[in-house]
Amino acid sequence: MIFRTDDNLLLPASTASGKTEAAFFPIITLFSEDPPSSVGCIYIGPLKALINDQFLRLNDLCEEADIPVWHWHGDVAQSHKERLMKRPSGILQITPESLEAMLLHKHAAIPKLFGDLRFVVIDEVHSLLRGDRGGQTLCLIERLSRLAGVNPRRIGLSATMGDPDRTGEFLSLGTGRKTIIPRIEAKGVKWRLSMEHFYVKDIQAAGDRTDIEALPVLEEKTDQAPDNADPGLGYIFEHTRGKKCLLFVNSREECETVTTTLRQYCERSREPDRFLIHHGNLSASYRETAEEIMKDESQYLTTVTTATLELGIDIGRLERAFQIDAPWTVSSFLQRMGRTGRRELPPEMWFVMREDEPEARAMLPATIPWKLLQGIALVQLYLEERWVEPPRLDRLPFSLLYHQTMSTLASCGELSPGALADRVLRLHYFHRRTAGCCCAIWLKPTTFSEQNRADSSWAWQGSGWSIPSNFTAYLRKTRSIPSAARRRSWEPSSCRRR
C-alpha cells in the first residue's frame, strides 16, 4: 500500500506481529532507490525506552542500505544530535516532547533538517489518543510541515485500537489525503491468566475453609517467602525465581516500594538480588541497564516497572508478566500482557490484587473487593465484547490551544495578534475553535504556579506580542501538555462553534 498509493496508512495489528518492519521495509526500499536530501522519515514514539529499542532494530535494518538512523530525546548524547544537525539524512526517531523542543530551539534550522521529509510514522498511536498528547503531536507535525514546506505521508501503528475508522480520520487531519486501514485478522491465541486476591495481612478471606473450589495455580512456586512476608508480595516472590518476568505496578512510588520489599526478601532468604527497577524518574543509566539485562537470554531476573516498559519493547523470551492490582484501561492490560507470548510461548499474565481487610463491622460497599472486580471487568470486557477504549477526539482542547499559542510565540519571538491567531487557529486540530478563543487567552491570563502568580502572560513589544523570559523558561520545563493542576481553565461561550 505504501508503494501503490500516496495515501496515509493506519496499521492495526497484534503485538509482536511485525508492524514496525511492515512500515519500514517499503520506506527503506524507497530511500535506497531515491535518497532524501534531508531527514526523510520521522518516527514518533511515546516512550524513550521504545525509541531506544527501535533505534537498535532499525539500525540493523538500515545498515546494508546505508541509511542513517538517528534518535533524539533527553538521554541522547549531544554529540549525536550535533552530527544530525550537520548532516540531516535518513530516519529520525523522536518523542513528541523532544520534537516540541526542536521547534522551539532549532526553529531556523527546520527547513534544512526536514526540507525533503516524506513520511511520519507514529508508533503506538492509541497511547497518544488517550489525552491531549495526541493533539499535541498532530499540531507539531503540522507546524513542522509548514516551516519545511512539505506534506509527508502519515503512518500510524497500534496493537490496541478501539475505533480504527475515527483514528484514521484523526491521523489525516490537514493532509488532504485519506487513510487506508487494512483489516488484518489475527489467529486465535490461548491466554494463560491467573487472578489472586490478598488482604494485606496474614489471615486471608478464605482462611481454613475447604468448601471453596478454585482452579489450580498455573505453576507451582519455585521459592519460599520469608516468615511474615506481605501475602501478595510473598506470592510474587515465590513464583519468580528462575523466571524472566515483568512486574507491572500503577505508580512510581509503588514501584520503588515493591522493589525495595522484594529485595529485602532476597536478603532475608540469603539469595542474590534478582529484582530490577524501571520507571521514568530513574536516570538513563539505571533504565538502560535494566533494558539490556532483560534482553539477555541467559539472565532470569524480574523487572518491576510502570508503563515505561508497556509499549512495543521486545524483551525476548519473557515467561510471564505480573500485575499488582488492575491497570487503568483495557488497552494497558492488553499491552502489558503482550510483552509476553513471544518466542513460541503463550501470553501469560498473573494478577495479584492487594486490598486492606474491611473492618469487622463494615457494611456494603466497604466489604466489596473493588480491585478484584475491576480486574475481572477488564478481562471480561475484552474477552466477551472485544472492547477497547475508543479515542477521545471530540473534546475542545482549550489547554492545548493555550500551550500551542505559547509555543508558537516562543519559537517565533514576536508576532502581531492577527498573525499569531492565524498561525494557531489554522492548525487543523483546532477546527472547532474560533478567533474568540485566542482573544480570551490574551484578555484573561492563566495562572500556572505560585511562582508566576503575579506575572503577566504577555508583553507588548513594538508591534506585536511576545513572552517574558520567565515564561520561556516555563515552556522549556513543560514541553508536554500543562496538567489541570497547573492551570485554571476559563472558556467563554464564544469559543465554541455550534
QUIPE-V481300 format. One record per residue. N is the residue number from 1. RES is the residue in one letter. OMEGA is omega in whole degrees, -180 to 180 (* if undefined). Layout:
n->N res->RES omega->OMEGA
n->N res->RES omega->OMEGA
This chain:
n->1 res->M omega->177
n->2 res->I omega->179
n->3 res->F omega->-167
n->4 res->R omega->-176
n->5 res->T omega->174
n->6 res->D omega->-176
n->7 res->D omega->170
n->8 res->N omega->-176
n->9 res->L omega->172
n->10 res->L omega->-174
n->11 res->L omega->176
n->12 res->P omega->-180
n->13 res->A omega->-175
n->14 res->S omega->179
n->15 res->T omega->178
n->16 res->A omega->-180
n->17 res->S omega->178
n->18 res->G omega->-179
n->19 res->K omega->-178
n->20 res->T omega->179
n->21 res->E omega->180
n->22 res->A omega->179
n->23 res->A omega->-170
n->24 res->F omega->178
n->25 res->F omega->177
n->26 res->P omega->-180
n->27 res->I omega->179
n->28 res->I omega->179
n->29 res->T omega->179
n->30 res->L omega->-180
n->31 res->F omega->179
n->32 res->S omega->178
n->33 res->E omega->-178
n->34 res->D omega->-175
n->35 res->P omega->177
n->36 res->P omega->-180
n->37 res->S omega->176
n->38 res->S omega->169
n->39 res->V omega->-176
n->40 res->G omega->-178
n->41 res->C omega->172
n->42 res->I omega->173
n->43 res->Y omega->-179
n->44 res->I omega->178
n->45 res->G omega->-176
n->46 res->P omega->-175
n->47 res->L omega->175
n->48 res->K omega->-178
n->49 res->A omega->178
n->50 res->L omega->179
n->51 res->I omega->178
n->52 res->N omega->-179
n->53 res->D omega->-179
n->54 res->Q omega->178
n->55 res->F omega->179
n->56 res->L omega->-179
n->57 res->R omega->-179
n->58 res->L omega->177
n->59 res->N omega->179
n->60 res->D omega->-179
n->61 res->L omega->-171
n->62 res->C omega->-173
n->63 res->E omega->-177
n->64 res->E omega->180
n->65 res->A omega->180
n->66 res->D omega->177
n->67 res->I omega->-178
n->68 res->P omega->176
n->69 res->V omega->-179
n->70 res->W omega->170
n->71 res->H omega->-170
n->72 res->W omega->170
n->73 res->H omega->-172
n->74 res->G omega->-178
n->75 res->D omega->-176
n->76 res->V omega->-178
n->77 res->A omega->-180
n->78 res->Q omega->180
n->79 res->S omega->177
n->80 res->H omega->180
n->81 res->K omega->-180
n->82 res->E omega->177
n->83 res->R omega->176
n->84 res->L omega->-179
n->85 res->M omega->-180
n->86 res->K omega->-176
n->87 res->R omega->-180
n->88 res->P omega->-176
n->89 res->S omega->170
n->90 res->G omega->-172
n->91 res->I omega->178
n->92 res->L omega->177
n->93 res->Q omega->-170
n->94 res->I omega->174
n->95 res->T omega->177
n->96 res->P omega->-178
n->97 res->E omega->178
n->98 res->S omega->175
n->99 res->L omega->175
n->100 res->E omega->179
n->101 res->A omega->179
n->102 res->M omega->178
n->103 res->L omega->179
n->104 res->L omega->-168
n->105 res->H omega->180
n->106 res->K omega->-172
n->107 res->H omega->-176
n->108 res->A omega->-177
n->109 res->A omega->-175
n->110 res->I omega->179
n->111 res->P omega->178
n->112 res->K omega->-177
n->113 res->L omega->-169
n->114 res->F omega->-178
n->115 res->G omega->178
n->116 res->D omega->180
n->117 res->L omega->-176
n->118 res->R omega->-177
n->119 res->F omega->168
n->120 res->V omega->180
n->121 res->V omega->179
n->122 res->I omega->-179
n->123 res->D omega->-180
n->124 res->E omega->-173
n->125 res->V omega->-180
n->126 res->H omega->-178
n->127 res->S omega->179
n->128 res->L omega->-176
n->129 res->L omega->179
n->130 res->R omega->-178
n->131 res->G omega->-176
n->132 res->D omega->-179
n->133 res->R omega->176
n->134 res->G omega->176
n->135 res->G omega->177
n->136 res->Q omega->-179
n->137 res->T omega->179
n->138 res->L omega->177
n->139 res->C omega->-180
n->140 res->L omega->179
n->141 res->I omega->-178
n->142 res->E omega->178
n->143 res->R omega->179
n->144 res->L omega->-179
n->145 res->S omega->178
n->146 res->R omega->-179
n->147 res->L omega->-177
n->148 res->A omega->-179
n->149 res->G omega->-178
n->150 res->V omega->175
n->151 res->N omega->-174
n->152 res->P omega->173
n->153 res->R omega->-179
n->154 res->R omega->179
n->155 res->I omega->179
n->156 res->G omega->180
n->157 res->L omega->178
n->158 res->S omega->176
n->159 res->A omega->-176
n->160 res->T omega->-176
n->161 res->M omega->-176
n->162 res->G omega->-177
n->163 res->D omega->-176
n->164 res->P omega->-176
n->165 res->D omega->179
n->166 res->R omega->177
n->167 res->T omega->177
n->168 res->G omega->176
n->169 res->E omega->178
n->170 res->F omega->-177
n->171 res->L omega->-175
n->172 res->S omega->-177
n->173 res->L omega->174
n->174 res->G omega->-177
n->175 res->T omega->-175
n->176 res->G omega->179
n->177 res->R omega->171
n->178 res->K omega->180
n->179 res->T omega->176
n->180 res->I omega->-179
n->181 res->I omega->178
n->182 res->P omega->179
n->183 res->R omega->-176
n->184 res->I omega->180
n->185 res->E omega->179
n->186 res->A omega->178
n->187 res->K omega->-178
n->188 res->G omega->-180
n->189 res->V omega->178
n->190 res->K omega->179
n->191 res->W omega->169
n->192 res->R omega->-176
n->193 res->L omega->175
n->194 res->S omega->178
n->195 res->M omega->-179
n->196 res->E omega->-179
n->197 res->H omega->-179
n->198 res->F omega->164
n->199 res->Y omega->180
n->200 res->V omega->180
n->201 res->K omega->-178
n->202 res->D omega->-175
n->203 res->I omega->-177
n->204 res->Q omega->-175
n->205 res->A omega->-178
n->206 res->A omega->179
n->207 res->G omega->180
n->208 res->D omega->-177
n->209 res->R omega->-180
n->210 res->T omega->-176
n->211 res->D omega->-179
n->212 res->I omega->179
n->213 res->E omega->180
n->214 res->A omega->177
n->215 res->L omega->178
n->216 res->P omega->178
n->217 res->V omega->-178
n->218 res->L omega->-178
n->219 res->E omega->-179
n->220 res->E omega->-178
n->221 res->K omega->-179
n->222 res->T omega->-179
n->223 res->D omega->179
n->224 res->Q omega->-180
n->225 res->A omega->178
n->226 res->P omega->176
n->227 res->D omega->178
n->228 res->N omega->177
n->229 res->A omega->173
n->230 res->D omega->-174
n->231 res->P omega->-179
n->232 res->G omega->180
n->233 res->L omega->175
n->234 res->G omega->177
n->235 res->Y omega->177
n->236 res->I omega->180
n->237 res->F omega->-176
n->238 res->E omega->-174
n->239 res->H omega->179
n->240 res->T omega->-179
n->241 res->R omega->-179
n->242 res->G omega->-180
n->243 res->K omega->171
n->244 res->K omega->-171
n->245 res->C omega->166
n->246 res->L omega->177
n->247 res->L omega->-177
n->248 res->F omega->172
n->249 res->V omega->-171
n->250 res->N omega->178
n->251 res->S omega->179
n->252 res->R omega->180
n->253 res->E omega->179
n->254 res->E omega->178
n->255 res->C omega->179
n->256 res->E omega->-177
n->257 res->T omega->-178
n->258 res->V omega->180
n->259 res->T omega->179
n->260 res->T omega->-179
n->261 res->T omega->-179
n->262 res->L omega->176
n->263 res->R omega->176
n->264 res->Q omega->177
n->265 res->Y omega->176
n->266 res->C omega->-180
n->267 res->E omega->180
n->268 res->R omega->180
n->269 res->S omega->180
n->270 res->R omega->177
n->271 res->E omega->174
n->272 res->P omega->180
n->273 res->D omega->180
n->274 res->R omega->-179
n->275 res->F omega->176
n->276 res->L omega->-179
n->277 res->I omega->-178
n->278 res->H omega->171
n->279 res->H omega->-169
n->280 res->G omega->-178
n->281 res->N omega->179
n->282 res->L omega->177
n->283 res->S omega->-178
n->284 res->A omega->-177
n->285 res->S omega->178
n->286 res->Y omega->-176
n->287 res->R omega->-177
n->288 res->E omega->176
n->289 res->T omega->179
n->290 res->A omega->-180
n->291 res->E omega->-179
n->292 res->E omega->-180
n->293 res->I omega->-179
n->294 res->M omega->179
n->295 res->K omega->180
n->296 res->D omega->-176
n->297 res->E omega->-177
n->298 res->S omega->-178
n->299 res->Q omega->-180
n->300 res->Y omega->-178
n->301 res->L omega->179
n->302 res->T omega->179
n->303 res->T omega->175
n->304 res->V omega->-171
n->305 res->T omega->172
n->306 res->T omega->-180
n->307 res->A omega->-176
n->308 res->T omega->176
n->309 res->L omega->-175
n->310 res->E omega->-167
n->311 res->L omega->159
n->312 res->G omega->-173
n->313 res->I omega->179
n->314 res->D omega->-178
n->315 res->I omega->178
n->316 res->G omega->-174
n->317 res->R omega->178
n->318 res->L omega->-171
n->319 res->E omega->180
n->320 res->R omega->175
n->321 res->A omega->173
n->322 res->F omega->176
n->323 res->Q omega->175
n->324 res->I omega->-173
n->325 res->D omega->-177
n->326 res->A omega->172
n->327 res->P omega->-173
n->328 res->W omega->-174
n->329 res->T omega->173
n->330 res->V omega->179
n->331 res->S omega->179
n->332 res->S omega->178
n->333 res->F omega->-179
n->334 res->L omega->180
n->335 res->Q omega->-178
n->336 res->R omega->176
n->337 res->M omega->179
n->338 res->G omega->174
n->339 res->R omega->177
n->340 res->T omega->177
n->341 res->G omega->179
n->342 res->R omega->-179
n->343 res->R omega->175
n->344 res->E omega->174
n->345 res->L omega->178
n->346 res->P omega->173
n->347 res->P omega->-174
n->348 res->E omega->180
n->349 res->M omega->176
n->350 res->W omega->176
n->351 res->F omega->175
n->352 res->V omega->-178
n->353 res->M omega->-178
n->354 res->R omega->-179
n->355 res->E omega->174
n->356 res->D omega->179
n->357 res->E omega->178
n->358 res->P omega->178
n->359 res->E omega->-173
n->360 res->A omega->-177
n->361 res->R omega->-179
n->362 res->A omega->180
n->363 res->M omega->177
n->364 res->L omega->2
n->365 res->P omega->-176
n->366 res->A omega->-177
n->367 res->T omega->-179
n->368 res->I omega->178
n->369 res->P omega->-171
n->370 res->W omega->-179
n->371 res->K omega->177
n->372 res->L omega->179
n->373 res->L omega->179
n->374 res->Q omega->179
n->375 res->G omega->178
n->376 res->I omega->-179
n->377 res->A omega->179
n->378 res->L omega->-178
n->379 res->V omega->-178
n->380 res->Q omega->179
n->381 res->L omega->-179
n->382 res->Y omega->-176
n->383 res->L omega->-174
n->384 res->E omega->-176
n->385 res->E omega->-175
n->386 res->R omega->-177
n->387 res->W omega->172
n->388 res->V omega->-177
n->389 res->E omega->176
n->390 res->P omega->179
n->391 res->P omega->179
n->392 res->R omega->-172
n->393 res->L omega->-174
n->394 res->D omega->-179
n->395 res->R omega->173
n->396 res->L omega->-168
n->397 res->P omega->-176
n->398 res->F omega->180
n->399 res->S omega->179
n->400 res->L omega->176
n->401 res->L omega->177
n->402 res->Y omega->-178
n->403 res->H omega->-180
n->404 res->Q omega->174
n->405 res->T omega->178
n->406 res->M omega->-177
n->407 res->S omega->179
n->408 res->T omega->-179
n->409 res->L omega->180
n->410 res->A omega->-179
n->411 res->S omega->-178
n->412 res->C omega->179
n->413 res->G omega->-179
n->414 res->E omega->180
n->415 res->L omega->173
n->416 res->S omega->180
n->417 res->P omega->-180
n->418 res->G omega->180
n->419 res->A omega->178
n->420 res->L omega->179
n->421 res->A omega->-179
n->422 res->D omega->-179
n->423 res->R omega->-175
n->424 res->V omega->-174
n->425 res->L omega->174
n->426 res->R omega->172
n->427 res->L omega->-170
n->428 res->H omega->178
n->429 res->Y omega->-179
n->430 res->F omega->-177
n->431 res->H omega->179
n->432 res->R omega->179
n->433 res->R omega->178
n->434 res->T omega->179
n->435 res->A omega->177
n->436 res->G omega->179
n->437 res->C omega->179
n->438 res->C omega->177
n->439 res->C omega->179
n->440 res->A omega->179
n->441 res->I omega->-177
n->442 res->W omega->-175
n->443 res->L omega->-179
n->444 res->K omega->-179
n->445 res->P omega->-180
n->446 res->T omega->178
n->447 res->T omega->-177
n->448 res->F omega->-177
n->449 res->S omega->178
n->450 res->E omega->-177
n->451 res->Q omega->-176
n->452 res->N omega->-174
n->453 res->R omega->-175
n->454 res->A omega->-175
n->455 res->D omega->174
n->456 res->S omega->-177
n->457 res->S omega->-173
n->458 res->W omega->174
n->459 res->A omega->179
n->460 res->W omega->179
n->461 res->Q omega->178
n->462 res->G omega->-175
n->463 res->S omega->-177
n->464 res->G omega->179
n->465 res->W omega->173
n->466 res->S omega->-177
n->467 res->I omega->175
n->468 res->P omega->-174
n->469 res->S omega->-178
n->470 res->N omega->178
n->471 res->F omega->171
n->472 res->T omega->176
n->473 res->A omega->179
n->474 res->Y omega->-180
n->475 res->L omega->179
n->476 res->R omega->-176
n->477 res->K omega->-176
n->478 res->T omega->-179
n->479 res->R omega->175
n->480 res->S omega->-173
n->481 res->I omega->176
n->482 res->P omega->-179
n->483 res->S omega->-179
n->484 res->A omega->180
n->485 res->A omega->-177
n->486 res->R omega->-174
n->487 res->R omega->169
n->488 res->R omega->-178
n->489 res->S omega->177
n->490 res->W omega->-173
n->491 res->E omega->178
n->492 res->P omega->-178
n->493 res->S omega->-179
n->494 res->S omega->-177
n->495 res->C omega->-178
n->496 res->R omega->173
n->497 res->R omega->-179
n->498 res->R omega->*
